[in-house]
Amino acid sequence: MTKKDYYEILGVSKTATADEIKKAYRKVAMQFHPDRNPGDKQAEEKFKEAAEAYEVLSDADKRAKYDRFGHQAFAPGSGGFSGSTNVNMEDIFSQFGDIFGDDIFGSFFGGGGGRRGGGAGRARGVRGSNLRVKLKLTYEEIAKGVTKSIKVKKYVGCNTCGGSGAKDKGSVQTCSTCGGSGQVRKVTSTFLGQMQTVTTCPTCNGEGTTITAKCGNCKGEGRVYGEETVSIDIPAGVQEGMQLSMGGKGNAGERGGAPGDLIILIEEEPHKELQREGLNVAYELHISFSDAAFGTQVEVPTIDGRAKIKIPAGTQSGKIFRLKGKGFPEVNSYSRGDQLIHVNVWTPQTLTSEEKDMLEKLAKSPNFQPQPGKSEKSFFDKVKEAFG
């Protein structure tokens, strides 16, 4: 199913400022909040869509990639907001808590400051950090797109405690400082009257619970250092330096916290015979003087295999032939580049005495005298035409 445009989801234009995007997300989130629409699966999906859209459009780097490549800029992952439909509501609340604020949650929960299992500042563990990996691809893989399975060394959830960090269920108790809300409130008297401030609980760091006995395997972190095999879908047409993001495939969070993202940096493996020039592919073809004079048919490499081309009689050195559609595809587009073949007529570097005699006789022939016509384009014109 085709994914909706992120700007359309939030109801903003592509030129919207960061503040406009933030306000739009807040409005949509309030409208489709699960507690305002109990049991409404469609509203819950719209709430998740809005969170995914805001995660991308609120980040300058991700927004720039999305504007250029669309949804293809982010490889699908199984967690976070990058294409996942299994978004955990607590992760959305903890990640975008500054967007919602106490006023939303207070209105939803009768002004008590509570929020889905705790206070508005309550976080579920500590979010894991992002990971960056480099992925080298051949020209053939870039041209067609490919699925790569790689082993990533990272923090993974602890199987012994299920990621809780506790020895057993009885070793987790409600924080006595904040009463499980994850926040502490302090009332201060000033000359303007009483002022109330809300801060993250220093005892439980906003989690609402404390551990009395730690898991022996992970030492209370809820995660251990290990390895995971990740399958990455690479769209056709990616380029050197491009970054793809897989939500939820980074380091596991502490004590059940949301995992970070996996950032994939694309690298191109040099080709033995071809050279990439944007969407185009360049190839240097060397032919003999006799082939250039008489004409011939040669086979050249392409990113899709090999192709035969005809060299007309009288072809000059520097001639550029174009194979339409034999270049790279553009990401998230039907556009495709061409293959450009630059002809070089090979001049012998050593000659026998017999060959010298033959060439000396031919050199006096009128047909062997340079006679460039007005239609002959200069080298710079040819390059400009080929790559312009």
C-alpha positions as CSV (number, residue, x, y, z in Angstrom):
1,M,0.0,0.0,0.0
2,T,1.3,3.4,-0.9
3,K,2.3,5.6,2.1
4,K,0.7,9.0,2.5
5,D,2.7,12.1,2.1
6,Y,4.1,13.3,5.4
7,Y,3.1,17.0,4.7
8,E,-0.4,15.9,3.8
9,I,-0.7,13.9,7.1
10,L,0.1,17.0,9.1
11,G,-1.8,19.4,6.8
12,V,1.1,21.7,6.1
13,S,2.9,22.9,3.0
14,K,6.4,21.8,1.9
15,T,7.6,25.3,2.9
16,A,6.3,25.1,6.4
17,T,8.6,26.3,9.2
18,A,9.7,24.1,12.1
19,D,7.2,25.9,14.4
20,E,4.3,25.4,12.0
21,I,5.1,21.7,11.7
22,K,5.2,21.4,15.5
23,K,1.9,23.2,15.9
24,A,0.3,21.1,13.2
25,Y,1.5,17.8,14.8
26,R,0.1,18.9,18.2
27,K,-3.3,19.6,16.6
28,V,-3.5,16.3,14.8
29,A,-2.2,14.4,17.8
30,M,-4.9,15.9,20.0
31,Q,-7.6,15.1,17.4
32,F,-6.7,11.4,17.1
33,H,-5.3,10.7,20.6
34,P,-6.4,7.2,21.6
35,D,-7.9,8.4,24.8
36,R,-10.2,10.7,23.0
37,N,-11.1,7.9,20.6
38,P,-11.3,4.8,22.7
39,G,-11.5,1.6,20.6
40,D,-11.2,3.5,17.3
41,K,-8.4,1.7,15.4
42,Q,-8.5,4.1,12.5
43,A,-7.9,7.1,14.9
44,E,-5.0,5.2,16.5
45,E,-3.4,4.6,13.1
46,K,-3.8,8.3,12.2
47,F,-2.1,9.1,15.6
48,K,0.8,6.8,14.7
49,E,1.0,8.3,11.2
50,A,1.3,11.8,12.6
51,A,4.0,10.7,15.0
52,E,6.0,9.1,12.1
53,A,5.5,12.2,9.9
54,Y,6.6,14.5,12.7
55,E,9.7,12.4,13.5
56,V,10.9,13.0,9.9
57,L,9.8,16.5,9.3
58,S,11.1,17.9,12.6
59,D,14.6,16.6,11.9
60,A,16.3,18.9,9.3
61,D,18.5,16.1,7.9
62,K,15.7,13.6,7.6
63,R,13.4,16.2,6.1
64,A,16.0,17.1,3.4
65,K,16.3,13.4,2.4
66,Y,12.5,13.0,2.4
67,D,12.1,16.1,0.2
68,R,14.6,14.7,-2.3
69,F,13.8,11.0,-2.3
70,G,10.4,10.6,-0.6
71,H,9.7,7.4,1.4
72,Q,12.5,5.6,-0.4
73,A,15.0,7.6,1.6
74,F,14.2,5.4,4.6
75,A,14.5,1.7,4.4
76,P,11.6,-0.1,6.1
77,G,12.3,-1.2,9.7
78,S,10.4,-3.2,12.2
79,G,10.4,-0.6,15.0
80,G,10.3,3.1,15.7
81,F,8.4,5.2,13.2
82,S,10.1,4.3,9.9
83,G,7.3,2.4,8.3
84,S,6.2,0.4,11.3
85,T,2.6,-0.1,12.2
86,N,3.6,-1.6,15.6
87,V,4.4,1.6,17.3
88,N,4.3,1.5,21.0
89,M,2.2,4.4,22.4
90,E,4.5,4.9,25.4
91,D,7.4,5.3,23.0
92,I,5.5,8.1,21.2
93,F,4.6,9.8,24.5
94,S,8.2,9.6,25.9
95,Q,9.8,10.7,22.6
96,F,7.4,13.6,21.9
97,G,6.4,14.6,25.5
98,D,7.5,18.2,24.9
99,I,5.0,18.5,22.1
100,F,2.0,17.3,24.2
101,G,2.7,19.0,27.6
102,D,0.7,18.6,30.8
103,D,-2.4,20.5,29.5
104,I,-3.3,17.7,27.0
105,F,-2.8,14.9,29.4
106,G,-4.5,16.8,32.2
107,S,-7.5,17.3,30.0
108,F,-7.6,13.7,29.0
109,F,-7.2,12.3,32.5
110,G,-9.3,14.7,34.6
111,G,-6.5,17.1,35.4
112,G,-4.6,14.6,37.5
113,G,-1.4,14.8,35.5
114,G,-1.5,11.1,34.9
115,R,-0.7,9.5,31.6
116,R,-1.1,5.9,30.4
117,G,0.4,4.1,33.2
118,G,2.1,7.1,34.9
119,G,2.7,10.8,34.9
120,A,3.3,13.0,31.9
121,G,7.1,12.9,32.4
122,R,7.2,9.1,32.9
123,A,9.5,7.4,30.5
124,R,9.8,3.7,29.8
125,G,13.5,3.0,30.4
126,V,16.2,4.9,28.5
127,R,16.1,5.1,24.7
128,G,18.9,3.3,22.9
129,S,21.4,5.2,20.8
130,N,21.6,5.2,17.0
131,L,24.1,3.1,15.2
132,R,25.9,3.8,11.9
133,V,27.1,1.2,9.5
134,K,28.8,1.4,6.1
135,L,27.4,-0.7,3.2
136,K,29.4,-1.2,0.1
137,L,27.4,-1.9,-3.1
138,T,28.4,-2.9,-6.7
139,Y,27.2,-1.0,-9.7
140,E,24.9,-4.0,-10.6
141,E,23.3,-4.0,-7.1
142,I,22.8,-0.2,-7.2
143,A,21.1,-0.4,-10.6
144,K,18.6,-3.1,-9.7
145,G,18.2,-2.6,-5.9
146,V,19.1,-5.4,-3.5
147,T,18.3,-6.9,-0.1
148,K,21.4,-7.2,2.1
149,S,21.7,-9.2,5.3
150,I,24.4,-7.9,7.6
151,K,25.6,-8.8,11.1
152,V,25.5,-5.8,13.4
153,K,27.3,-5.8,16.8
154,K,25.2,-3.8,19.2
155,Y,23.2,-3.8,22.5
156,V,20.3,-6.3,22.4
157,G,17.5,-6.9,24.9
158,C,18.4,-9.2,27.8
159,N,16.6,-12.6,27.4
160,T,17.0,-13.4,31.0
161,C,14.9,-10.6,32.4
162,G,13.0,-9.7,29.2
163,G,14.6,-6.3,29.2
164,S,13.3,-5.1,32.6
165,G,16.7,-5.2,34.3
166,A,15.2,-6.9,37.4
167,K,16.0,-10.3,38.9
168,D,12.3,-11.2,38.8
169,K,8.9,-9.5,38.8
170,G,9.0,-9.1,42.6
171,S,12.1,-7.1,42.3
172,V,10.4,-4.1,40.6
173,Q,8.5,-1.7,42.8
174,T,6.7,1.6,42.5
175,C,9.1,4.5,43.1
176,S,8.4,5.8,46.6
177,T,9.6,9.3,45.7
178,C,7.1,10.1,42.9
179,G,4.5,7.4,43.6
180,G,5.0,5.9,40.1
181,S,4.2,9.1,38.2
182,G,7.8,9.7,37.2
183,Q,7.6,13.3,38.3
184,V,7.9,15.4,41.4
185,R,6.0,18.6,41.9
186,K,7.3,21.4,44.0
187,V,5.1,24.3,45.2
188,T,7.0,27.6,45.9
189,S,5.5,30.7,47.5
190,T,6.4,34.0,45.7
191,F,5.2,37.5,45.9
192,L,3.0,36.7,42.9
193,G,1.5,33.7,44.8
194,Q,2.2,30.0,44.7
195,M,4.1,28.6,41.7
196,Q,4.2,24.9,40.9
197,T,7.1,23.3,39.0
198,V,7.2,19.8,37.7
199,T,10.5,18.0,37.2
200,T,11.6,14.4,36.4
201,C,11.9,12.3,39.5
202,P,15.6,12.1,40.5
203,T,15.2,8.7,42.2
204,C,13.8,6.7,39.2
205,N,14.8,9.1,36.4
206,G,11.2,9.4,35.3
207,E,10.5,5.7,35.0
208,G,8.1,5.4,37.9
209,T,9.7,2.2,39.2
210,T,12.8,1.2,40.9
211,I,14.7,-2.2,41.0
212,T,15.5,-3.8,44.3
213,A,17.4,-6.8,42.9
214,K,19.2,-6.5,39.5
215,C,19.3,-9.2,36.8
216,G,22.5,-11.2,37.1
217,N,23.0,-11.4,33.4
218,C,22.6,-7.7,32.4
219,K,23.5,-6.1,35.8
220,G,20.2,-4.2,35.8
221,E,20.5,-2.6,32.3
222,G,18.0,-4.8,30.6
223,R,20.3,-5.3,27.7
224,V,23.6,-7.0,26.8
225,Y,26.2,-6.5,24.1
226,G,25.6,-9.0,21.3
227,E,24.9,-9.4,17.6
228,E,21.9,-9.3,15.3
229,T,21.5,-10.1,11.7
230,V,19.6,-7.3,10.0
231,S,18.0,-7.5,6.6
232,I,18.2,-4.2,4.7
233,D,16.2,-3.3,1.6
234,I,18.2,-1.0,-0.7
235,P,16.2,0.8,-3.3
236,A,17.5,1.0,-6.9
237,G,19.5,4.1,-7.7
238,V,21.2,5.0,-4.4
239,Q,24.4,7.0,-4.5
240,E,27.7,7.3,-2.7
241,G,27.2,9.1,0.6
242,M,23.4,8.6,0.8
243,Q,22.1,7.6,4.2
244,L,19.1,5.2,4.8
245,S,17.4,4.9,8.2
246,M,15.9,1.8,9.8
247,G,13.8,2.6,12.8
248,G,14.3,0.5,15.9
249,K,17.3,-1.4,14.6
250,G,19.9,0.5,16.6
251,N,21.1,-0.2,20.2
252,A,18.4,-1.6,22.5
253,G,17.3,0.8,25.2
254,E,18.0,0.3,28.9
255,R,15.2,-1.4,30.9
256,G,12.7,-1.6,28.1
257,G,13.5,1.8,26.6
258,A,12.8,2.3,22.9
259,P,15.7,1.1,20.6
260,G,17.7,3.6,18.6
261,D,17.8,3.7,14.8
262,L,20.2,2.0,12.4
263,I,21.8,4.5,9.9
264,I,23.2,2.9,6.7
265,L,25.8,4.9,4.8
266,I,26.0,3.9,1.2
267,E,29.4,3.4,-0.4
268,E,30.0,2.5,-4.1
269,E,32.4,-0.3,-5.0
270,P,34.6,0.9,-8.0
271,H,33.8,-0.9,-11.3
272,K,36.7,-2.3,-13.3
273,E,35.6,-0.8,-16.6
274,L,32.8,1.7,-15.9
275,Q,32.7,5.1,-14.3
276,R,29.6,6.7,-12.7
277,E,28.7,10.3,-13.6
278,G,25.5,11.0,-11.7
279,L,22.8,8.9,-13.4
280,N,25.0,8.3,-16.4
281,V,27.7,5.6,-16.9
282,A,30.9,6.4,-18.8
283,Y,33.1,3.9,-20.7
284,E,36.4,4.5,-22.5
285,L,36.5,2.4,-25.7
286,H,39.8,2.0,-27.5
287,I,39.8,0.9,-31.2
288,S,42.5,0.5,-33.8
289,F,43.1,2.9,-36.7
290,S,41.9,0.3,-39.2
291,D,38.6,-0.3,-37.2
292,A,38.0,3.4,-37.1
293,A,38.6,3.7,-40.9
294,F,36.7,0.6,-42.0
295,G,34.0,0.5,-39.3
296,T,33.4,-2.4,-37.0
297,Q,31.0,-3.9,-34.4
298,V,32.3,-4.2,-30.8
299,E,30.9,-5.5,-27.5
300,V,31.0,-3.1,-24.5
301,P,30.2,-3.7,-20.8
302,T,27.1,-2.1,-19.2
303,I,25.6,-2.3,-15.7
304,D,23.1,-4.7,-17.1
305,G,25.6,-7.0,-18.9
306,R,27.2,-6.6,-22.3
307,A,25.9,-4.9,-25.4
308,K,27.0,-4.7,-29.0
309,I,27.4,-1.4,-30.8
310,K,28.2,-0.4,-34.4
311,I,31.2,1.8,-35.1
312,P,30.6,3.5,-38.4
313,A,33.4,3.8,-41.0
314,G,35.4,7.0,-40.5
315,T,34.7,7.4,-36.8
316,Q,37.0,10.0,-35.3
317,S,38.8,9.8,-32.0
318,G,36.8,11.6,-29.3
319,K,33.4,10.5,-30.7
320,I,30.8,9.9,-28.0
321,F,28.1,7.3,-28.5
322,R,25.0,7.2,-26.2
323,L,23.1,4.1,-25.2
324,K,19.7,5.5,-24.0
325,G,18.4,4.1,-20.7
326,K,21.5,2.1,-19.9
327,G,22.5,4.2,-16.9
328,F,21.3,4.3,-13.3
329,P,17.7,4.7,-12.2
330,E,16.8,7.7,-10.1
331,V,15.6,6.8,-6.6
332,N,11.8,6.9,-6.3
333,S,11.4,7.9,-9.9
334,Y,11.0,6.4,-13.4
335,S,13.9,8.5,-14.7
336,R,17.0,6.7,-15.8
337,G,20.4,7.8,-17.1
338,D,22.3,6.7,-20.2
339,Q,25.6,5.0,-21.0
340,L,28.2,7.2,-22.7
341,I,30.9,5.6,-24.8
342,H,34.0,7.7,-25.5
343,V,35.9,6.5,-28.5
344,N,39.7,6.6,-28.5
345,V,41.5,5.6,-31.7
346,W,44.7,3.9,-30.7
347,T,47.9,5.2,-32.2
348,P,50.7,2.6,-32.5
349,Q,53.7,3.4,-30.2
350,T,56.3,1.2,-31.9
351,L,56.5,0.4,-35.6
352,T,58.6,-2.1,-37.7
353,S,60.5,-0.7,-40.7
354,E,58.0,-2.3,-43.0
355,E,55.1,-0.6,-41.2
356,K,56.9,2.7,-41.3
357,D,57.4,2.4,-45.1
358,M,53.7,1.6,-45.6
359,L,52.6,4.6,-43.4
360,E,55.0,7.0,-45.2
361,K,53.4,6.1,-48.5
362,L,49.9,6.5,-47.1
363,A,50.8,9.8,-45.4
364,K,51.1,11.4,-48.9
365,S,47.6,10.3,-49.8
366,P,45.0,13.2,-49.8
367,N,42.6,11.1,-47.7
368,F,45.1,10.9,-44.9
369,Q,45.3,14.7,-44.6
370,P,43.2,16.1,-41.7
371,Q,40.1,17.7,-43.2
372,P,37.8,18.6,-40.3
373,G,34.4,19.8,-41.5
374,K,32.4,22.6,-40.0
375,S,30.0,20.0,-38.6
376,E,32.7,18.5,-36.5
377,K,32.1,19.5,-32.9
378,S,35.0,20.4,-30.5
379,F,35.9,18.2,-27.6
380,F,34.3,20.6,-25.1
381,D,31.1,20.7,-27.1
382,K,31.0,16.9,-27.1
383,V,31.5,16.8,-23.3
384,K,28.9,19.5,-22.8
385,E,26.4,17.7,-25.0
386,A,27.1,14.3,-23.3
387,F,26.9,15.4,-19.7
388,G,24.8,18.6,-20.0
